[in-house]
Each structure stands twice: as structure tokens, then as C-alpha cells.
Amino acid sequence: MIRPPAEIGMQLADVDTPALIVDLDAFERNLAAMANNIAAAGVRIRPHAKTHKCAVIARRQMALGAVGVCCQKVSEAQALVQAGVPDVLVSNQVVGSRKIAHLMALSREARVGVCVDDAGNTAEIGKAAAAQGIVIDVLVEIDVGAGRCGVPPGEEALALARQVASTDELRFAGLQAYHGSAQHIRDYAERGRAIDSAASMTRATVESLAREGIECETVAGAGTGTWQFEAASGVYNELQAGSYIFMDVDYATNLDESGAPFTDFEHSLFVYSTVMSRPVRERAVLDAGLKAFATDCGMPRMADFESVAVLKASDEHGVVDLTASNASVGVGDKVRLVPGHCDPTVNLHDWYVCVRGDRVEALWPIVARGCVW
């Protein structure tokens, strides 16, 4: 890892750029808000660490009641476990003998689980566990509307659950029923209907399992955009929201029940950038571009200037449109950008620079940065 762009105790204005900034006050309010909501709902939370890729944050989440964390890749799980996180679910399929071998090795260091949606892959995981003399938790993933991974609910899910339950080295731990595309349905009622449909399919599968004497200990899913619906469904008992800790531009465009922008959580993650050029009155150029923030969900938003828009980005430059603004933005000024999509933005950085007020309080390594296998 390269050196951090800041030192503990320095003022925010002295932080080198581009840098990934966490506003600790807002971040801690987000952590507490979700912990309180989950406690009131009577369900569990296993936050998604693909959002933050950071063992320090994972441990903070667990200190507030999380049962563990999720991740999407074996290498992510490895980075987190080796940094001291004791309970990790790979909420994804792990395919290939090398990856499965890594998964088995990790299960000797921490509690590790995995999802399956294929009989052959399930058999391969069972054989690898037998060779290592271990038992590993397995969730059967069902497709509840996202059209991504997962067997169809009902009979196909039941058949795969039977296979897991009948394999000595595998422990059937429940169902993975995440509706990813529902997270970004803007209208509150429409979002709720999508999860109602997912919950109905999931409930029917749980009931089918019960009729065969197969206990479904965990029913997992949910995200920052829909967690309220899964929590109230009566079928989901382990929620996997991740982005709530940071919030990004995309999630902030979801609407609440009143039709107003979603404000349950605050923006706490920012890309800190310096104005490196002001060639004409209408344009400023930042030192942060595609290598500092993701644009798959659109451009970042200027946190401190509502009428200033980030127009476009190239590798090392972000172009700011000042046409409609009277903002005083000059060369050398530093600005905060709210990422369009927090997860892939985080993956571009090695460190979180954690600030309280205008002073750097902590530096947290993003230990799973670049973990894509």
C-alpha cells in the first residue's frame, strides 16, 4: 500500500488530494441509526463489506450488534479475516478449485459461509470440505426478481437444499434471497411491491423446506434501498445492507413514503479534490477523475456548491461547469465530492482519511481494495 494522503492531527485543508474522506460524525450517526432500526425490528444485520472493504469498519459494525459481514469475493473474505474479522459470508457463488481451496483454508481461521445455486458446484465444495476435514455453512441462493444468480424458488431450490443437507461436510444454513435491482427503484411504493413479491416467493420456499423437515435458520437479503421492507416482511431475518454507512448520489435519489428524497442516512463519504486549473470563467478543472471516483451511476455531486456541476471526467481530471454559479472557486481551492456510487469509488483508494470537524482523527486502510477474485 502507498502512504496515506494525510497524517493524524493535521487539518483537513492540508490533506493531499485526491483523497477519500470519511466525515466521522455523519458516519457514526449512520451506524447508530441502522443499529437502532435493526434492534427495533427484531432481525439481524450482516452488513455488506463490499461497500467499505475495511476491517476497521467491519469491527465497528459488529460492535454495534452486527452478526458478521458479507463480501462478494474470496479474496475480500481473506483480507477481512486476516485483518481480524471473525465471521464472513461470501454472499456469492465460489466456482473453481483454487478459489474453493482458499475458502476452505479461511474456514479454519474464522466462521465462513458461501452461497450456491448449482448442484455440481455444491458437490465440489462438499468434496473440498471433506478433504480438509471441515464443515462449512452453505446458503442456497434463489432468484427473487433480480435476474442474476440463484435457482428459481420452489422445487429447484428445495432439490438443492436437499443436496446440501444430505452432504455431511456442508451445513444447510438457509436461503440467500437478495433482490438487487429493487434497491434503485426510485418510487417508494413500487420498491415495496418488488420486495413484497420477493418475500412471497421466499416465504413459499421456506414453507416447502419446512414440510420436508429442513430448517431454514437464515433468510438473508435486503440492501440500503429496501431494508425496511424485508425487516417488516416476517420472512427475512438477516439483512445485508451496506451503503447506508456512506450514502451516495444514487441512493440519495430514492424517494421515501412521502415522495421526498430518501434522508434516513447522511452522506459521510467524500472524494476530496483540488482545483488545479481555472482556464476560463465558466470552467474549473479538478485533480480527481476516473481514477478517483466511479461514474457508473453518474458524476459525483459537489457537496458544498449546489449550483456547481461536475460535467465530465477523464483519467486524472474532473471538469466542473460554473456557468450557472457565482461560486468563488479558484486554483488551489479544495472541494468535497459525493460519489455517484460508493462501492467502486472505495475500490480506487488505499486509505480512508477520517475527519471530525476540520481535523484528521484516524487513517483506516482499505484492506480489500482490488480484491476481485
RAKANOR-V119472 format. One record per backbone hydrogen bond with DSSP energy under -1.0 kcal/mol. CO is the residue of the C=O (numbers start at 1). NH is the residue of the N-H. E is the energy in kcal/mol with one decimal. If there is no record, write none. Layout:
CO/NH/E, CO/NH/E
//
This chain:
5/16/-2.6, 7/10/-1.9, 10/360/-2.9, 11/14/-1.8, 12/15/-1.8, 19/272/-3.3, 20/353/-3.1, 21/270/-2.5, 22/24/-1.0, 22/355/-2.8, 23/27/-2.8, 24/28/-2.8, 25/29/-1.7, 26/30/-2.2, 27/31/-2.4, 28/32/-2.4, 29/33/-2.5, 30/34/-2.2, 31/35/-2.3, 32/36/-2.6, 33/37/-2.3, 34/38/-2.7, 35/39/-2.2, 36/40/-2.3, 37/41/-1.7, 38/42/-1.1, 38/43/-1.4, 44/239/-2.6, 45/67/-2.0, 47/70/-2.6, 49/53/-3.2, 53/368/-2.1, 54/58/-2.0, 55/59/-2.5, 56/60/-1.8, 57/61/-2.5, 58/62/-2.2, 59/63/-2.1, 61/66/-2.1, 62/65/-1.8, 69/89/-2.4, 70/49/-2.7, 71/91/-2.1, 73/77/-2.2, 74/78/-2.7, 75/79/-2.3, 76/80/-2.3, 77/81/-2.9, 78/82/-2.6, 80/85/-2.4, 81/84/-2.0, 86/111/-2.4, 87/69/-2.1, 88/113/-1.8, 89/71/-2.1, 89/91/-1.2, 90/92/-2.2, 92/115/-1.6, 96/100/-2.4, 97/101/-2.2, 98/102/-2.1, 99/103/-2.3, 100/104/-2.3, 101/105/-2.2, 102/106/-2.3, 103/107/-1.6, 105/108/-1.3, 106/109/-1.9, 106/110/-1.6, 111/88/-2.6, 113/90/-2.7, 114/139/-2.5, 116/141/-2.8, 118/122/-2.2, 119/123/-2.3, 120/124/-2.1, 121/125/-2.3, 122/126/-2.2, 123/127/-2.4, 124/128/-2.2, 125/129/-2.4, 126/130/-2.2, 127/131/-2.3, 128/132/-1.3, 129/134/-2.4, 136/171/-2.5, 137/114/-1.5, 138/173/-3.1, 139/116/-2.2, 140/176/-2.3, 141/151/-2.3, 151/143/-2.4, 154/158/-2.4, 155/159/-2.5, 156/160/-1.8, 157/161/-2.4, 158/162/-2.3, 159/163/-1.8, 160/164/-2.3, 161/165/-2.9, 162/166/-1.8, 164/167/-1.5, 167/170/-1.9, 169/136/-2.1, 171/138/-2.6, 173/218/-1.5, 174/140/-2.3, 175/220/-2.9, 176/142/-2.6, 180/183/-1.5, 182/185/-1.5, 186/255/-2.5, 187/191/-2.4, 188/192/-2.3, 189/193/-2.2, 190/194/-1.9, 191/195/-1.8, 192/196/-2.4, 193/197/-2.1, 194/198/-2.0, 195/199/-3.1, 196/200/-2.1, 197/201/-2.1, 198/202/-2.3, 199/203/-3.0, 200/204/-2.0, 201/205/-1.6, 202/206/-2.6, 203/207/-2.4, 204/208/-1.9, 205/209/-2.3, 206/210/-2.3, 207/211/-1.9, 209/214/-2.7, 210/213/-1.8, 218/175/-2.6, 219/237/-2.0, 219/238/-1.7, 220/177/-3.6, 221/240/-2.2, 223/226/-1.1, 223/227/-1.9, 226/229/-1.6, 226/230/-1.4, 227/231/-2.6, 228/232/-1.4, 230/233/-1.1, 237/44/-2.5, 238/221/-1.6, 239/46/-3.5, 241/48/-1.1, 242/245/-1.3, 243/246/-1.5, 243/247/-3.2, 246/268/-2.3, 248/252/-1.9, 250/253/-1.4, 251/254/-1.6, 254/262/-2.9, 256/259/-1.7, 260/256/-3.2, 268/23/-2.6, 270/21/-3.5, 271/337/-2.1, 272/19/-1.6, 273/335/-2.9, 274/287/-1.8, 275/332/-3.2, 277/285/-2.9, 280/283/-1.3, 282/322/-2.9, 284/320/-3.3, 285/276/-2.7, 285/277/-1.4, 286/318/-1.3, 289/292/-2.3, 289/293/-1.7, 295/298/-1.8, 301/338/-3.3, 305/308/-1.4, 309/321/-3.2, 312/319/-2.9, 314/290/-2.8, 315/291/-1.9, 317/314/-2.6, 318/286/-3.4, 319/311/-2.8, 319/312/-1.1, 320/284/-1.8, 321/309/-1.4, 322/325/-1.7, 327/329/-1.2, 330/333/-2.2, 333/275/-3.2, 335/273/-2.6, 336/303/-2.8, 337/271/-2.6, 338/301/-2.2, 339/249/-2.7, 340/250/-1.8, 341/345/-1.0, 342/346/-2.7, 343/347/-1.5, 345/348/-1.8, 346/349/-2.1, 350/366/-2.8, 352/364/-2.0, 353/22/-2.4, 354/361/-3.0, 354/362/-1.7, 355/24/-2.6, 356/359/-1.3, 358/12/-3.0, 359/356/-2.5, 360/9/-2.7, 362/354/-2.6, 364/352/-2.7, 365/367/-1.4, 366/369/-1.8, 368/371/-2.0, 370/372/-1.3
//
